[in-house]
Amino acid sequence: MCCWDLSSAHAPLASRNPLNEDYPVRLAERLARRGHALRPQQRQAADTSATSSCVPGREAAKPKRFLLWATTQIGDLATRTNGNPRVFYLLPYLASINAMTGRLAEELNSPDGIGVAHSKAASYHLDRSLSDGCAGDDTDLADAAAKAHSRAEATKNFRELLRIGTPYQLLRGALAGPVHSSILTDSANSVFILDELHAYDARRLGMILAILGFWHRIGGRVAVLSATMPTALADLVTRALEGRTTLVEPPPEIRAPVRHRLHTRQVHLTDETSLAEIRQRLINGQSVLVVANNIRDAIGLYEALGPFCAELYGEGSAHLLHSRYRRMDRTAIETAVQKRFASGTPRRPGLLVGTQALEVSLDLDLDSCHTSAADLEALVQRFGRANRLGTLAPVPVVVHQPAYATRGGGLWADGVYEAEPTQHGWDILTRHDGRTIDEQVITGWLDEIYAGPWGRTWAERVEYHRREFEEAFLEFSHPFDDRSHLAELFDRQFEGSEVILQQDHDDYRTSLEQTDGKAVARLYADQYLIPVPSWCTSLGSYDKRLKICVIEGDYNEHLGLRAIHPDPHQKYEPGEIP
């Protein structure tokens, strides 16, 4: 169903949060109809003191737990401030933001009451309208694009009281002054929920912890969600929030569901013996998740296994997903993957190959997992896509020894993951080969890793970057003073860029030159963009008129970007991108 009634950027500010006092009642009634009741940790989250910040653990009921916690905070803040508190749910990746938006819209029965706050929000709204069948011919498409832009602009103007986005949008409030002070003031006395903190490197994690402390000081309430919360990370969060945290987790007598049985293999994921094992699982009728650490390996695995799977189960049974696709192609792939492997749908055999992109985006449930070894937090996310709902007996999660390569003077697993924590995690995994595992067990393993020399160094780096960001951006007395001179310094804290293929140059230009308006034209053009690290732009040419880097590359709508060719004598493979 298409719902665009609220899309105008000129719509009035929402006066009622879709997450309100009715939610706990509706949830309890819904559970009761199924013969269930709130779990102890969910009741604890709902009853957590409003004067404390909350650091929940996580299992399958995580969304309900943080919603119950947030409902309590909203009510308390509204009483204390006589205001209408905002709720910000923050994630590190656009794909996971988009997926969570859909989940919350369904959970709260509010498809138009949730704001999407990231740099590509308009594209998200357009994709949603297209998947709902709102746009047929070109006229409808232009209208849908215009409404998608208006909806994104409404969120920028602080329309919705519940917004899902990245921390970086709110971090800009640290610039304050006449341009960004509205972000800062909108954050006061608000509720903040941060998920997937493990995904941030030490520098960005330090920045986020600094702003967490700042939000706490201006009346905010903070929840940090994690599948496995190592003590070292919990201590850093507690320090940033001045010691005012409460751990919400299942009571000791309630064990996490045992969904996985661990296996380790001394051979690399791309080795022929690994491929033979995966083929046998496909023959046995399983849906198999295969996660590589880099794009080069993922593409090679898909080329080796995809045709075999298609012979068994037909076209559309095998899929590849990584981060180097044009937006139009990634959207189509994600839709197909969700259709075949989404949790809660009938189980079907098939193959899904990918990289880290699979850890954070789609709500999937497959029968088994093969993965290259990485840091333990990343592996937990990969395991979570197998037997996600715990409806099967413990399923196999198979971890393969990675190849280590030198990069920038350091050693990295498959050129991507830092060697020391990966090797420490591998040693732990091999000691438990063949055993069933759960979140509590893995949390203990993480504590072992973070208690060692690497973990202590990591914590020192995070603290250094927290203090650095506080001193550079958060020590000010007058939030409306002009701080625009800090904007360039702030922007340098973040990396990443987008390029277009030379073969798409004319179509990209034509899209930008449409007469439907600049913002709508930009939405048409965005479908050609491919995300890459910023330094990759040096491998292409910059079109000053279109303000975009143009690359020559090997590209396929199914395989994505395989290689960039800076000139006839040089070749660069995206699989080697750190």
VEXDREN-2710 file (C-alpha; in Angstrom, 1 decimal):
% VEXDREN-2710
k/r/px/py/pz
1/MET/0.0/0.0/0.0
2/CYS/1.3/3.4/-0.9
3/CYS/1.0/6.1/1.7
4/TRP/2.2/9.5/0.7
5/ASP/-0.2/11.7/2.6
6/LEU/2.5/12.9/4.9
7/SER/5.2/13.4/2.4
8/SER/5.1/17.2/2.0
9/ALA/8.1/19.1/3.5
10/HIS/5.5/21.7/4.5
11/ALA/3.5/19.3/6.7
12/PRO/3.1/20.3/10.3
13/LEU/5.4/18.8/13.0
14/ALA/4.2/15.5/14.4
15/SER/2.6/16.0/17.8
16/ARG/2.3/12.3/18.8
17/ASN/5.1/9.8/18.7
18/PRO/4.3/6.5/17.0
19/LEU/6.0/5.0/20.1
20/ASN/3.7/5.9/22.9
21/GLU/2.1/4.7/26.1
22/ASP/-0.3/2.4/24.0
23/TYR/2.6/0.3/22.8
24/PRO/3.2/-1.8/26.0
25/VAL/-0.5/-2.6/26.2
26/ARG/-0.8/-3.6/22.6
27/LEU/2.4/-5.7/22.8
28/ALA/1.1/-7.5/25.9
29/GLU/-2.2/-8.2/24.2
30/ARG/-0.6/-9.4/21.1
31/LEU/1.7/-11.8/23.0
32/ALA/-1.2/-13.1/25.1
33/ARG/-3.2/-14.0/22.0
34/ARG/-0.2/-16.3/21.1
35/GLY/0.1/-17.7/24.6
36/HIS/3.2/-15.7/25.5
37/ALA/4.1/-13.0/28.0
38/LEU/6.8/-10.4/28.4
39/ARG/10.2/-11.9/29.2
40/PRO/12.0/-10.9/32.4
41/GLN/14.5/-8.8/30.6
42/GLN/11.8/-7.0/28.7
43/ARG/9.9/-6.2/31.9
44/GLN/13.2/-5.0/33.4
45/ALA/13.8/-2.7/30.3
46/ALA/10.3/-1.3/30.7
47/ASP/10.9/-0.7/34.4
48/THR/14.4/0.8/34.2
49/SER/14.7/4.0/36.1
50/ALA/14.3/7.0/33.9
51/THR/17.3/8.7/35.6
52/SER/19.6/6.0/34.4
53/SER/21.0/5.2/31.0
54/CYS/20.5/1.6/29.8
55/VAL/22.9/-0.9/28.2
56/PRO/20.8/-3.8/27.1
57/GLY/22.0/-7.2/25.9
58/ARG/20.4/-8.7/22.8
59/GLU/18.5/-11.7/21.6
60/ALA/15.7/-12.3/19.1
61/ALA/13.3/-9.9/21.1
62/LYS/15.8/-7.0/21.0
63/PRO/13.4/-4.6/19.2
64/LYS/10.6/-5.1/21.7
65/ARG/13.0/-4.6/24.6
66/PHE/14.4/-1.3/23.4
67/LEU/10.9/-0.1/22.5
68/LEU/9.7/-0.8/26.0
69/TRP/12.7/1.0/27.5
70/ALA/12.2/4.0/25.2
71/THR/8.5/4.2/26.0
72/THR/9.3/4.6/29.7
73/GLN/11.9/7.3/28.9
74/ILE/9.5/9.2/26.7
75/GLY/6.9/9.3/29.4
76/ASP/9.3/10.4/32.1
77/LEU/10.9/13.1/30.0
78/ALA/7.5/14.4/28.9
79/THR/6.5/14.7/32.5
80/ARG/9.7/16.3/33.6
81/THR/10.1/18.8/30.8
82/ASN/6.5/19.3/29.7
83/GLY/7.7/18.7/26.2
84/ASN/7.5/16.1/23.4
85/PRO/10.7/14.0/23.4
86/ARG/12.3/12.8/20.2
87/VAL/13.6/9.3/19.8
88/PHE/16.7/8.6/17.7
89/TYR/17.5/5.1/16.7
90/LEU/21.1/5.1/15.3
91/LEU/22.9/2.5/13.2
92/PRO/26.2/2.6/11.3
93/TYR/25.0/1.5/7.8
94/LEU/22.4/2.8/5.5
95/ALA/21.2/-0.7/4.6
96/SER/20.6/-1.6/8.3
97/ILE/18.8/1.7/8.8
98/ASN/16.5/1.1/5.9
99/ALA/15.8/-2.5/7.1
100/MET/15.1/-1.3/10.7
101/THR/12.7/1.4/9.4
102/GLY/10.6/-1.3/7.8
103/ARG/10.7/-3.5/10.9
104/LEU/9.6/-0.6/13.2
105/ALA/6.9/0.6/10.8
106/GLU/5.4/-2.8/11.0
107/GLU/5.9/-3.2/14.7
108/LEU/4.3/0.2/15.5
109/ASN/1.8/0.1/12.6
110/SER/3.1/3.5/11.5
111/PRO/4.4/3.4/7.9
112/ASP/4.5/7.2/7.7
113/GLY/5.3/8.2/11.3
114/ILE/9.0/7.2/11.3
115/GLY/11.7/9.5/9.8
116/VAL/14.7/8.2/7.9
117/ALA/17.6/10.5/8.7
118/HIS/20.6/9.8/6.4
119/SER/22.2/11.2/3.3
120/LYS/20.2/9.0/1.0
121/ALA/16.8/9.1/2.7
122/ALA/15.1/10.4/-0.4
123/SER/16.4/7.4/-2.4
124/TYR/15.0/5.1/0.4
125/HIS/11.5/6.7/0.1
126/LEU/11.6/6.4/-3.7
127/ASP/12.7/2.7/-3.6
128/ARG/9.9/2.0/-1.1
129/SER/7.3/3.6/-3.4
130/LEU/8.6/1.6/-6.4
131/SER/8.5/-1.6/-4.5
132/ASP/4.9/-0.8/-3.3
133/GLY/3.9/-0.3/-6.9
134/CYS/3.3/3.4/-6.6
135/ALA/5.1/4.3/-9.8
136/GLY/4.2/2.9/-13.2
137/ASP/4.9/5.2/-16.2
138/ASP/7.4/8.1/-16.3
139/THR/4.8/10.6/-15.0
140/ASP/4.1/8.4/-11.9
141/LEU/7.8/8.0/-11.4
142/ALA/8.5/11.7/-11.5
143/ASP/5.6/12.3/-9.0
144/ALA/7.0/9.6/-6.7
145/ALA/10.5/11.1/-6.9
146/ALA/9.2/14.5/-6.0
147/LYS/7.2/13.2/-3.1
148/ALA/10.3/11.1/-1.9
149/HIS/12.4/14.3/-1.9
150/SER/9.7/16.2/0.0
151/ARG/9.4/13.4/2.6
152/ALA/13.2/13.5/3.2
153/GLU/13.1/17.3/3.5
154/ALA/10.4/17.0/6.0
155/THR/12.6/14.8/8.2
156/LYS/15.5/17.3/7.8
157/ASN/13.0/19.9/9.2
158/PHE/12.5/17.7/12.3
159/ARG/9.0/16.7/11.4
160/GLU/8.9/13.1/12.9
161/LEU/9.3/12.4/16.6
162/LEU/10.9/9.0/15.9
163/ARG/13.8/8.9/13.5
164/ILE/16.2/6.3/12.3
165/GLY/19.6/7.3/11.0
166/THR/23.3/7.4/11.5
167/PRO/25.1/9.1/14.4
168/TYR/26.9/11.3/11.9
169/GLN/23.9/13.4/11.1
170/LEU/23.5/14.3/14.8
171/LEU/27.2/14.7/15.3
172/ARG/27.0/17.8/13.1
173/GLY/25.2/19.5/15.9
174/ALA/28.6/19.8/17.5
175/LEU/29.3/22.5/15.0
176/ALA/26.5/24.6/16.5
177/GLY/26.4/28.2/15.3
178/PRO/23.6/29.6/13.1
179/VAL/23.6/26.6/10.7
180/HIS/23.8/23.6/12.9
181/SER/22.4/24.8/16.3
182/SER/18.9/23.5/15.3
183/ILE/20.3/19.9/15.3
184/LEU/21.8/20.6/18.7
185/THR/18.7/22.0/20.3
186/ASP/16.6/19.2/18.7
187/SER/18.8/16.7/20.6
188/ALA/18.1/18.1/24.0
189/ASN/16.0/16.0/26.3
190/SER/15.7/13.3/23.7
191/VAL/16.0/9.5/23.7
192/PHE/18.9/7.9/21.9
193/ILE/19.2/4.2/21.0
194/LEU/22.6/3.0/19.5
195/ASP/22.9/-0.3/17.8
196/GLU/25.9/-2.2/16.4
197/LEU/28.6/-0.2/18.2
198/HIS/31.0/-3.0/17.4
199/ALA/31.0/-1.9/13.7
200/TYR/32.8/1.4/14.4
201/ASP/36.6/1.7/14.4
202/ALA/38.3/3.2/17.5
203/ARG/38.3/6.7/16.1
204/ARG/34.7/6.9/15.3
205/LEU/33.7/5.0/18.4
206/GLY/35.5/7.6/20.4
207/MET/33.7/10.4/18.7
208/ILE/30.3/8.7/19.3
209/LEU/31.1/8.2/23.0
210/ALA/32.0/11.8/23.3
211/ILE/28.6/12.9/21.8
212/LEU/26.8/10.3/24.0
213/GLY/28.3/12.1/27.1
214/PHE/27.2/15.4/25.7
215/TRP/23.6/14.2/25.0
216/HIS/23.5/12.8/28.5
217/ARG/24.5/16.2/29.9
218/ILE/21.8/18.0/28.0
219/GLY/19.0/15.8/29.4
220/GLY/19.2/12.8/27.0
221/ARG/18.6/9.1/27.8
222/VAL/20.8/6.6/26.1
223/ALA/20.5/2.9/25.3
224/VAL/23.3/0.9/23.8
225/LEU/22.3/-2.4/22.2
226/SER/24.7/-5.3/21.5
227/ALA/24.4/-9.0/20.6
228/THR/27.5/-9.5/22.8
229/MET/28.6/-6.7/25.1
230/PRO/32.3/-7.1/26.1
231/THR/33.1/-5.7/29.5
232/ALA/35.7/-3.3/28.0
233/LEU/33.0/-1.7/25.8
234/ALA/30.5/-1.5/28.6
235/ASP/33.1/0.2/30.7
236/LEU/33.8/2.8/28.0
237/VAL/30.1/3.5/27.7
238/THR/29.7/3.8/31.4
239/ARG/32.6/6.2/31.7
240/ALA/31.2/8.4/28.9
241/LEU/27.8/8.5/30.7
242/GLU/29.4/9.4/34.0
243/GLY/28.7/6.0/35.6
244/ARG/24.9/6.2/35.3
245/THR/24.2/3.0/33.4
246/THR/22.0/-0.1/34.0
247/LEU/22.7/-3.4/32.4
248/VAL/19.5/-5.1/31.2
249/GLU/20.0/-8.7/30.4
250/PRO/18.2/-12.1/30.9
251/PRO/18.4/-13.5/34.5
252/PRO/21.1/-16.1/35.0
253/GLU/18.6/-19.0/34.9
254/ILE/17.4/-18.0/31.4
255/ARG/19.9/-19.1/28.8
256/ALA/20.1/-17.6/25.4
257/PRO/18.7/-20.0/22.7
258/VAL/21.3/-22.4/21.3
259/ARG/21.0/-21.8/17.6
260/HIS/24.5/-22.8/16.3
261/ARG/27.1/-25.5/16.4
262/LEU/30.6/-24.2/15.7
263/HIS/33.1/-25.9/13.3
264/THR/36.5/-24.7/12.2
265/ARG/38.4/-25.5/9.1
266/GLN/42.1/-25.0/8.6
267/VAL/41.7/-24.4/4.9
268/HIS/40.7/-21.0/3.3
269/LEU/37.1/-20.4/2.4
270/THR/38.0/-20.4/-1.3
271/ASP/39.8/-23.8/-1.1
272/GLU/38.4/-26.6/-3.2
273/THR/37.7/-28.7/-0.1
274/SER/35.6/-25.8/1.2
275/LEU/33.7/-25.5/-2.0
276/ALA/33.0/-29.3/-2.0
277/GLU/31.6/-29.1/1.5
278/ILE/29.3/-26.2/0.5
279/ARG/28.1/-28.0/-2.6
280/GLN/27.2/-31.0/-0.5
281/ARG/25.1/-28.8/1.8
282/LEU/23.3/-27.5/-1.3
283/ILE/22.7/-31.1/-2.5
284/ASN/21.2/-31.9/0.9
285/GLY/18.6/-29.1/0.3
286/GLN/20.0/-26.5/2.6
287/SER/20.0/-22.7/2.2
288/VAL/23.7/-21.8/2.7
289/LEU/25.2/-18.4/3.6
290/VAL/28.8/-17.9/2.5
291/VAL/30.5/-14.7/3.8
292/ALA/34.0/-13.7/2.5
293/ASN/36.1/-10.9/4.0
294/ASN/36.7/-9.2/0.7
295/ILE/34.9/-8.6/-2.5
296/ARG/37.3/-10.4/-4.7
297/ASP/36.8/-13.7/-2.8
298/ALA/33.1/-13.2/-2.7
299/ILE/32.8/-12.8/-6.4
300/GLY/35.1/-15.9/-7.0
301/LEU/33.0/-18.0/-4.6
302/TYR/29.8/-16.9/-6.4
303/GLU/31.2/-17.8/-9.8
304/ALA/32.3/-21.2/-8.5
305/LEU/29.1/-22.1/-6.6
306/GLY/26.3/-20.1/-8.2
307/PRO/25.9/-22.1/-11.4
308/PHE/26.0/-25.3/-9.4
309/CYS/23.1/-24.1/-7.2
310/ALA/21.2/-22.9/-10.2
311/GLU/21.4/-26.3/-11.8
312/LEU/19.9/-27.8/-8.6
313/TYR/17.2/-25.3/-7.9
314/GLY/16.8/-23.0/-10.9
315/GLU/17.5/-19.4/-11.7
316/GLY/17.0/-17.1/-8.7
317/SER/18.3/-19.6/-6.2
318/ALA/21.8/-18.1/-5.9
319/HIS/22.6/-14.5/-5.1
320/LEU/25.7/-12.3/-4.5
321/LEU/25.7/-9.1/-2.4
322/HIS/28.5/-6.8/-1.5
323/SER/29.0/-3.0/-1.3
324/ARG/30.2/-2.2/-4.9
325/TYR/27.0/-2.0/-6.8
326/ARG/25.1/0.7/-8.5
327/ARG/22.2/1.6/-6.3
328/MET/19.6/0.4/-8.8
329/ASP/21.3/-3.0/-9.0
330/ARG/21.8/-3.4/-5.2
331/THR/18.1/-2.6/-4.6
332/ALA/17.1/-5.3/-7.1
333/ILE/19.4/-7.9/-5.5
334/GLU/18.3/-7.1/-1.9
335/THR/14.7/-7.5/-3.0
336/ALA/15.4/-10.9/-4.5
337/VAL/17.4/-12.0/-1.5
338/GLN/14.7/-11.0/0.9
339/LYS/12.1/-12.8/-1.2
340/ARG/13.9/-16.1/-1.0
341/PHE/15.6/-16.0/2.4
342/ALA/13.7/-13.6/4.7
343/SER/13.2/-14.8/8.3
344/GLY/9.6/-16.0/8.9
345/THR/9.1/-17.1/5.3
346/PRO/9.0/-20.8/4.2
347/ARG/12.5/-22.2/4.1
348/ARG/13.9/-22.8/0.6
349/PRO/17.2/-24.2/-0.5
350/GLY/19.7/-21.8/-2.2
351/LEU/22.9/-19.9/-1.9
352/LEU/23.7/-16.5/-0.7
353/VAL/27.3/-15.2/-1.1
354/GLY/28.5/-11.9/0.2
355/THR/30.7/-9.7/2.4
356/GLN/30.2/-7.5/5.5
357/ALA/27.2/-6.1/3.6
358/LEU/25.2/-9.2/4.7
359/GLU/26.1/-8.7/8.4
360/VAL/24.1/-5.5/8.8
361/SER/21.3/-5.1/6.2
362/LEU/18.7/-7.8/5.6
363/ASP/16.6/-9.8/8.1
364/LEU/17.6/-13.2/6.8
365/ASP/17.3/-16.8/8.1
366/LEU/19.4/-19.6/6.4
367/ASP/20.1/-23.2/7.3
368/SER/23.9/-23.0/7.6
369/CYS/26.9/-20.6/7.4
370/HIS/30.4/-20.8/6.0
371/THR/32.6/-17.8/6.7
372/SER/36.2/-16.7/6.6
373/ALA/37.6/-15.9/10.1
374/ALA/37.3/-12.2/11.1
375/ASP/37.1/-10.4/14.4
376/LEU/34.6/-12.1/16.7
377/GLU/32.0/-9.3/16.6
378/ALA/31.8/-9.6/12.9
379/LEU/31.4/-13.4/13.1
380/VAL/28.6/-13.1/15.6
381/GLN/26.6/-11.0/13.1
382/ARG/27.3/-13.5/10.3
383/PHE/26.2/-16.4/12.5
384/GLY/23.0/-14.5/13.3
385/ARG/21.8/-14.9/9.7
386/ALA/21.6/-18.7/10.2
387/ASN/18.7/-20.2/12.2
388/ARG/17.9/-16.6/13.1
389/LEU/14.6/-17.4/14.8
390/GLY/15.9/-20.5/16.5
391/THR/13.2/-22.8/15.0
392/LEU/15.8/-25.5/14.0
393/ALA/18.1/-27.6/16.1
394/PRO/21.6/-26.0/16.3
395/VAL/22.8/-25.5/12.7
396/PRO/26.4/-25.5/11.5
397/VAL/28.4/-22.3/11.4
398/VAL/31.7/-23.1/9.8
399/VAL/34.7/-20.7/10.2
400/HIS/37.6/-21.0/7.8
401/GLN/41.2/-20.0/8.4
402/PRO/41.9/-16.6/6.6
403/ALA/44.9/-15.6/4.6
404/TYR/47.0/-12.9/6.1
405/ALA/48.4/-10.1/4.0
406/THR/50.5/-7.0/4.8
407/ARG/48.8/-3.6/4.3
408/GLY/50.0/-0.2/5.5
409/GLY/52.8/-1.8/7.6
410/GLY/50.3/-4.1/9.4
411/LEU/49.0/-7.6/9.0
412/TRP/45.4/-8.1/8.0
413/ALA/43.1/-11.1/7.6
414/ASP/42.2/-11.4/3.9
415/GLY/43.5/-7.8/3.7
416/VAL/40.5/-6.5/5.7
417/TYR/40.4/-7.4/9.4
418/GLU/43.1/-6.6/11.9
419/ALA/45.3/-9.7/12.4
420/GLU/45.8/-9.7/16.2
421/PRO/42.1/-9.8/17.4
422/THR/41.3/-12.2/14.4
423/GLN/44.1/-14.6/15.4
424/HIS/43.1/-14.4/19.1
425/GLY/39.5/-15.2/18.2
426/TRP/40.6/-18.0/15.9
427/ASP/42.5/-19.6/18.7
428/ILE/39.4/-19.5/20.9
429/LEU/37.2/-20.9/18.1
430/THR/39.5/-23.8/17.5
431/ARG/39.4/-24.7/21.2
432/HIS/35.6/-25.0/20.9
433/ASP/35.4/-26.8/17.6
434/GLY/32.3/-29.0/17.4
435/ARG/30.5/-27.4/20.4
436/THR/27.2/-25.5/20.5
437/ILE/27.5/-21.8/21.2
438/ASP/25.2/-19.0/22.5
439/GLU/25.5/-15.2/23.2
440/GLN/26.7/-15.7/26.8
441/VAL/29.5/-18.0/25.7
442/ILE/30.7/-15.6/23.0
443/THR/30.6/-12.6/25.4
444/GLY/33.1/-14.5/27.6
445/TRP/35.3/-15.0/24.6
446/LEU/35.2/-11.3/23.8
447/ASP/36.2/-10.5/27.3
448/GLU/39.2/-12.7/27.0
449/ILE/40.2/-10.9/23.8
450/TYR/39.7/-7.4/25.2
451/ALA/41.5/-8.2/28.4
452/GLY/44.7/-8.8/26.6
453/PRO/47.4/-6.4/25.2
454/TRP/45.5/-5.7/22.0
455/GLY/42.3/-4.9/23.9
456/ARG/44.0/-2.6/26.3
457/THR/45.6/-0.7/23.4
458/TRP/42.2/-0.5/21.7
459/ALA/40.6/1.0/24.8
460/GLU/43.3/3.6/25.1
461/ARG/42.8/4.5/21.4
462/VAL/39.1/4.9/21.9
463/GLU/39.6/7.1/25.0
464/TYR/42.1/9.2/23.1
465/HIS/39.7/9.9/20.3
466/ARG/36.9/10.6/22.7
467/ARG/38.9/13.3/24.5
468/GLU/40.1/14.7/21.2
469/PHE/36.6/15.1/19.8
470/GLU/35.4/16.6/23.1
471/GLU/38.2/19.2/23.1
472/ALA/37.8/20.1/19.4
473/PHE/34.0/20.3/19.1
474/LEU/32.2/20.0/22.4
475/GLU/33.7/22.6/24.7
476/PHE/31.6/25.7/24.0
477/SER/29.4/27.9/26.1
478/HIS/27.2/29.6/23.5
479/PRO/25.7/27.2/21.0
480/PHE/24.6/29.9/18.6
481/ASP/28.1/31.3/18.1
482/ASP/29.4/30.8/14.6
483/ARG/31.6/27.7/14.5
484/SER/31.7/27.3/10.7
485/HIS/35.5/27.4/10.7
486/LEU/35.3/23.9/12.2
487/ALA/33.2/22.4/9.4
488/GLU/36.2/21.4/7.2
489/LEU/37.9/19.8/10.2
490/PHE/34.7/17.9/11.0
491/ASP/34.2/16.7/7.5
492/ARG/37.8/15.3/7.5
493/GLN/36.7/12.9/10.2
494/PHE/34.7/10.9/7.7
495/GLU/35.7/9.0/4.6
496/GLY/33.9/7.5/1.6
497/SER/32.8/8.7/-1.8
498/GLU/30.8/7.7/-4.8
499/VAL/31.6/7.3/-8.5
500/ILE/29.9/6.5/-11.7
501/LEU/31.0/4.3/-14.6
502/GLN/32.2/5.8/-17.8
503/GLN/29.5/3.7/-19.6
504/ASP/26.8/5.4/-17.4
505/HIS/28.2/9.0/-17.9
506/ASP/25.6/10.0/-20.6
507/ASP/22.7/8.5/-18.7
508/TYR/23.8/10.2/-15.5
509/ARG/24.0/13.6/-17.2
510/THR/20.6/13.1/-18.9
511/SER/19.1/12.3/-15.5
512/LEU/20.5/15.4/-13.9
513/GLU/19.2/17.5/-16.8
514/GLN/15.6/16.5/-16.4
515/THR/13.1/19.3/-16.0
516/ASP/11.3/17.9/-12.9
517/GLY/13.4/20.0/-10.6
518/LYS/17.0/19.7/-9.3
519/ALA/16.3/17.5/-6.3
520/VAL/14.1/15.1/-8.3
521/ALA/16.7/14.9/-11.0
522/ARG/19.3/14.1/-8.4
523/LEU/17.2/11.1/-7.3
524/TYR/17.1/9.8/-10.9
525/ALA/20.8/10.2/-11.2
526/ASP/21.7/8.6/-7.8
527/GLN/20.7/5.2/-9.1
528/TYR/24.0/5.1/-11.0
529/LEU/26.3/5.8/-8.0
530/ILE/28.7/3.2/-6.7
531/PRO/30.2/3.7/-3.2
532/VAL/34.0/3.4/-2.9
533/PRO/36.6/4.6/-0.4
534/SER/37.6/8.3/-1.0
535/TRP/41.1/7.5/-2.3
536/CYS/39.6/5.5/-5.2
537/THR/38.6/8.7/-6.8
538/SER/42.2/9.3/-7.7
539/LEU/41.9/6.4/-10.1
540/GLY/39.3/8.1/-12.2
541/SER/38.7/11.5/-13.7
542/TYR/36.6/14.3/-12.1
543/ASP/33.8/15.8/-14.2
544/LYS/33.7/19.4/-12.9
545/ARG/30.3/20.1/-14.6
546/LEU/28.6/17.1/-13.1
547/LYS/30.7/17.2/-9.9
548/ILE/31.3/13.5/-9.9
549/CYS/34.3/11.1/-10.4
550/VAL/34.1/8.9/-13.5
551/ILE/35.9/5.6/-13.6
552/GLU/36.6/2.9/-16.2
553/GLY/35.8/-0.4/-14.6
554/ASP/34.8/-4.0/-15.0
555/TYR/31.1/-4.0/-14.0
556/ASN/28.3/-6.5/-14.1
557/GLU/24.8/-6.0/-12.7
558/HIS/25.1/-9.4/-11.0
559/LEU/28.7/-9.3/-9.9
560/GLY/29.1/-5.6/-9.2
561/LEU/32.4/-3.7/-9.7
562/ARG/35.2/-6.1/-10.1
563/ALA/38.1/-3.8/-11.0
564/ILE/38.9/-0.2/-11.7
565/HIS/41.3/0.6/-14.6
566/PRO/43.1/3.9/-14.0
567/ASP/45.1/3.5/-17.2
568/PRO/46.0/0.7/-19.6
569/HIS/49.1/-0.2/-17.5
570/GLN/47.5/-0.3/-14.1
571/LYS/44.7/-2.4/-12.6
572/TYR/43.0/-2.1/-9.2
573/GLU/40.7/-4.7/-7.6
574/PRO/38.1/-3.6/-5.2
575/GLY/38.5/-6.8/-3.2
576/GLU/41.7/-5.3/-1.9
577/ILE/39.9/-2.2/-0.5
578/PRO/40.5/-2.0/3.3
END
